Amino acid sequence: PRWGVYGRYFDAKGVEQVYNMFSRSLFGAPSRSRSGRLNYSLGNTLDMKVPSKADTVTGLKNVTLLESLNLAGSYDLAQDSLNFSNVSINARTTLFKKLRVQYSSIWDPYIADSAGRRINRFEIIENRRLFHKNSSTWNFSMSWTLSQSDVQKLFKNKQKTTFENDIANRARQSANVTEQELSDVMGNPNAYVDWNTPWSLTFSYNLSHTTSIVYARLMGIATNSVVQTLSLNGDISITPKWKITFTTGWDFTNHGLSYTSVNIYRDLHCWEMRFSWVPIGNYKSWNFTINVKASALQDLKLTKKKDYRDN
């Protein structure tokens, strides 16, 4: 209390309430209790070598089984009990060069009481297992991109490159491109505005299965949810300086349109203009921005917007 971060007041029923004076600030506020965490994480990949007739030197080729496998958690030195946090496990891989598979789960090293609350008794001692599972999610997705260059390559019987590699190569060839900008492109290829492509369409299919387990009376009750969507992303260059992109799709679970947006870009030489519009759904909004292209001057911009939080 001496730091003035938390305040106190009595409500209409005479009950004392504690509130955080900085709950809506940019960086939030510290915890009300002491904390001294030791964080740990383990990351790994899994590859395998298999025979290959194409490799005339070693006769082997490398096959990736798991692109990443990560485990993370923490230990709180300031607590008198329940020092270990839940453990998160994440993994991802790609099958048949198109099907992306992602897995994530949360595991608890402590047992739960009849009300489903964690108590300071380990699963390894009580039930002879390291953890019990709180939740898990499997995500399967695949996409296919068709552009003008792909159509030309089909007629010419040339090998088609992926959309991500295509735009990355063009980004490398652009003048004054930085390593950070190239990293941003590779991490989020759909955010890159490719002025060299007259048009392109990307079809994506996503299936997500989530299992949540609530522990009560020493038993786990599982609930399952499935999300299945078919998405369509596209962009059209109207002129060498004007481009329109859009995103939409169909949600097979809720039987309606998924997130839909329309974006208009205008190249203004050293500047650029962007107009983004979400016409339907709970997040209806629009955003108009004129900004300098140079990453060092990102704060030099003019923005007008209205989103779902505005009255």
C-alpha positions in Angstrom: 0.0 0.0 0.0 2.8 2.5 0.6 3.6 2.7 -3.1 0.1 4.0 -3.9 -0.7 1.5 -6.7 -3.8 0.1 -5.1 -6.7 2.1 -3.5 -9.5 1.1 -1.3 -13.2 2.2 -0.9 -16.4 0.9 0.6 -19.3 0.0 -1.7 -23.0 0.6 -1.1 -23.2 -2.5 1.1 -20.3 -1.4 3.3 -17.9 -3.9 1.9 -14.3 -2.8 1.4 -13.1 -3.0 -2.2 -9.5 -2.9 -3.5 -8.9 -1.5 -6.9 -5.9 -0.9 -9.1 -5.3 2.7 -10.0 -3.3 1.8 -13.1 -5.3 -1.1 -14.5 -6.0 0.8 -17.7 -2.6 2.3 -18.2 -0.2 1.4 -20.9 2.1 -0.9 -18.8 -0.5 -2.0 -16.2 0.5 -2.4 -12.6 2.5 -4.9 -10.4 0.9 -7.8 -8.6 -0.8 -7.3 -5.2 1.4 -10.1 -3.8 5.1 -10.8 -3.8 6.5 -12.6 -6.8 9.9 -14.0 -7.6 9.7 -16.2 -10.7 12.3 -18.5 -12.2 11.2 -19.2 -15.8 12.3 -22.3 -17.7 11.8 -23.4 -21.3 13.0 -26.1 -23.6 12.9 -26.0 -27.4 13.8 -28.7 -29.9 13.3 -30.0 -33.4 13.2 -33.5 -34.7 14.7 -34.5 -38.1 15.4 -37.9 -39.7 17.7 -39.0 -42.6 16.2 -41.3 -45.2 17.6 -42.8 -48.4 17.4 -40.6 -51.5 18.3 -41.5 -55.0 18.5 -37.9 -55.9 21.5 -37.3 -53.6 24.4 -38.9 -55.4 27.0 -37.9 -52.7 25.6 -39.3 -49.5 22.5 -41.1 -50.8 20.5 -39.5 -48.0 18.1 -36.7 -47.5 16.9 -34.8 -44.4 13.2 -35.1 -43.5 11.7 -32.8 -40.8 9.4 -34.6 -38.4 8.8 -31.8 -35.9 9.6 -28.2 -36.9 9.4 -27.2 -33.2 8.6 -28.8 -29.8 8.5 -26.4 -26.9 7.9 -26.8 -23.2 7.7 -23.9 -20.7 6.8 -23.1 -17.1 8.0 -21.3 -14.0 8.8 -21.6 -10.3 7.7 -18.9 -7.9 10.2 -18.5 -5.0 8.0 -16.0 -3.1 5.1 -18.4 -2.6 4.7 -20.6 0.4 2.9 -23.3 -1.7 1.9 -24.1 -5.2 5.3 -22.8 -6.4 5.2 -24.6 -9.8 3.1 -23.1 -12.5 1.2 -25.0 -15.2 3.4 -26.4 -17.9 2.6 -25.5 -21.6 3.6 -27.8 -24.4 3.5 -26.6 -28.1 4.5 -28.4 -31.3 4.1 -27.9 -35.0 5.0 -29.7 -38.2 4.1 -29.8 -41.9 2.8 -32.9 -43.7 2.9 -33.5 -47.4 4.4 -29.9 -47.8 0.9 -28.4 -47.5 -0.9 -29.6 -44.3 0.2 -27.6 -41.3 -0.4 -29.3 -37.9 -0.1 -27.4 -34.6 -0.6 -28.7 -31.1 -0.8 -26.9 -27.8 -1.7 -28.1 -24.3 -1.7 -27.0 -20.6 -0.6 -29.5 -17.9 -0.9 -29.1 -14.1 1.6 -30.8 -11.7 -0.8 -30.5 -8.7 -4.0 -32.4 -8.0 -7.4 -30.7 -7.7 -9.8 -30.9 -4.8 -13.6 -31.6 -5.0 -14.2 -28.0 -6.1 -11.7 -28.1 -8.9 -9.1 -25.9 -7.1 -5.4 -26.7 -7.0 -4.0 -28.0 -3.7 -0.4 -28.4 -2.6 -0.1 -32.1 -3.4 1.7 -33.4 -6.4 0.2 -35.7 -9.1 3.4 -37.8 -9.0 2.9 -38.7 -5.4 -0.9 -39.1 -5.3 -1.6 -40.6 -8.8 1.8 -41.7 -10.0 1.8 -39.4 -13.0 3.7 -36.2 -13.6 0.7 -34.0 -14.6 -3.0 -33.9 -15.4 -4.2 -32.2 -18.5 -6.2 -29.0 -18.3 -6.7 -28.3 -22.0 -5.4 -29.2 -25.4 -5.9 -27.9 -29.0 -5.2 -29.5 -32.3 -5.1 -27.2 -35.4 -5.0 -28.4 -39.0 -4.7 -26.0 -41.8 -3.7 -25.9 -45.5 -3.7 -23.3 -48.2 -3.4 -23.0 -51.9 -2.4 -19.8 -53.8 -3.2 -19.0 -57.4 -1.8 -15.9 -59.1 -1.2 -14.7 -62.7 2.4 -16.0 -62.6 1.2 -19.4 -61.4 -1.2 -19.6 -64.4 1.6 -18.7 -66.8 3.9 -21.3 -65.2 1.2 -24.0 -65.6 1.1 -23.3 -69.3 4.9 -23.3 -69.5 5.2 -26.5 -67.4 7.5 -24.8 -65.0 7.8 -25.7 -61.4 5.6 -23.5 -59.2 7.1 -21.8 -56.2 5.2 -21.2 -53.0 3.6 -17.8 -52.3 5.8 -17.2 -49.3 9.0 -17.8 -51.1 7.9 -15.7 -54.1 7.2 -12.6 -52.1 10.3 -13.1 -50.0 12.5 -13.2 -53.1 10.9 -10.0 -54.3 11.4 -8.4 -51.0 15.1 -9.3 -51.1 15.4 -7.7 -54.6 13.8 -4.5 -53.4 16.0 -1.5 -52.7 17.1 -0.6 -49.2 15.3 -3.6 -47.6 16.5 -4.3 -44.0 16.9 -7.6 -42.2 14.1 -6.7 -39.8 11.7 -5.9 -42.7 12.6 -9.2 -44.4 12.0 -11.0 -41.1 8.6 -9.3 -40.8 7.7 -10.4 -44.4 8.7 -14.1 -43.7 6.8 -14.1 -40.4 3.6 -12.6 -41.8 3.5 -12.9 -45.6 -0.2 -11.8 -45.9 0.7 -8.4 -44.5 3.2 -7.8 -47.4 1.8 -5.6 -50.2 3.2 -7.1 -53.4 2.9 -4.4 -56.1 4.5 -6.8 -58.7 1.6 -9.3 -58.7 -1.5 -8.2 -60.8 -3.8 -10.5 -58.9 -3.7 -13.5 -56.6 -6.2 -15.7 -54.7 -5.4 -17.8 -51.6 -7.8 -20.5 -50.4 -7.3 -21.8 -46.8 -9.0 -24.5 -44.8 -8.7 -24.6 -41.0 -9.9 -27.2 -38.5 -9.4 -26.7 -34.8 -10.4 -29.1 -32.1 -10.1 -27.9 -28.4 -10.6 -30.1 -25.3 -11.0 -28.3 -21.9 -11.1 -30.4 -18.7 -12.7 -29.1 -15.5 -11.7 -31.1 -12.4 -14.4 -31.5 -9.7 -14.8 -34.2 -7.1 -11.4 -35.6 -8.1 -12.8 -36.4 -11.6 -12.1 -34.6 -14.9 -15.1 -33.5 -17.0 -14.0 -32.8 -20.6 -15.8 -30.5 -23.0 -14.9 -30.4 -26.7 -15.3 -27.7 -29.3 -14.7 -27.7 -33.0 -14.1 -24.7 -35.3 -14.0 -25.3 -39.1 -13.6 -22.5 -41.6 -12.9 -22.0 -45.3 -11.1 -18.7 -46.0 -10.5 -16.7 -49.2 -7.8 -14.0 -49.4 -7.2 -12.0 -52.5 -5.5 -8.9 -53.9 -6.0 -7.0 -57.1 -3.7 -4.3 -58.5 -6.1 -1.8 -60.2 -3.2 0.4 -61.3 0.6 0.3 -60.6 -0.2 2.5 -57.5 -3.6 1.2 -56.4 -4.2 -2.2 -54.8 -7.2 -3.8 -53.2 -7.0 -6.8 -50.8 -9.8 -8.7 -49.1 -10.3 -11.5 -46.6 -13.5 -13.5 -46.1 -14.6 -17.0 -45.4 -17.3 -19.3 -44.2 -17.6 -20.7 -40.7 -19.1 -24.2 -40.9 -19.6 -24.3 -37.1 -21.7 -21.2 -36.7 -23.1 -21.3 -40.3 -22.1 -17.8 -41.3 -19.4 -15.6 -42.7 -16.2 -15.5 -40.8 -14.0 -12.5 -40.3 -14.3 -10.2 -43.4 -12.2 -7.2 -44.3 -11.4 -5.0 -47.2 -8.2 -3.0 -47.6 -7.2 -0.3 -50.1 -3.6 0.7 -50.6 -2.2 3.7 -52.4 1.5 4.1 -53.1 2.5 7.7 -52.6 6.2 7.3 -53.3 7.9 8.0 -49.9 4.5 7.8 -48.3 1.6 5.3 -48.4 -2.1 5.4 -47.7 -4.1 2.5 -46.2 -7.9 2.2 -45.7 -9.1 -0.9 -43.8 -12.8 -1.7 -43.4 -14.5 -4.5 -41.5 -18.1 -4.3 -42.7 -19.9 -7.1 -40.7 -19.6 -8.9 -37.4 -18.9 -7.9 -33.8 -15.7 -6.0 -34.9 -17.2 -3.6 -37.4 -14.7 -0.8 -37.9 -12.8 1.3 -40.4 -9.3 2.8 -40.3 -7.6 5.4 -42.5 -3.9 6.0 -42.3 -1.3 8.0 -44.2 2.3 7.3 -43.1 5.9 7.4 -44.2 7.3 4.2 -45.6 10.7 4.4 -43.9 10.7 2.1 -40.8 12.7 4.7 -38.8 9.8 7.2 -39.2 6.9 4.9 -38.4 5.5 7.4 -35.9 5.1 10.1 -38.6 1.5 9.4 -39.7 -2.1 10.6 -39.7 -4.8 8.2 -38.6 -8.6 8.4 -38.5 -10.6 5.5 -37.3 -13.8 4.2 -35.8 -14.2 0.8 -34.3 -16.6 -1.4 -32.4 -15.7 0.2 -29.0 -16.9 3.7 -30.1 -20.4 4.7 -29.2 
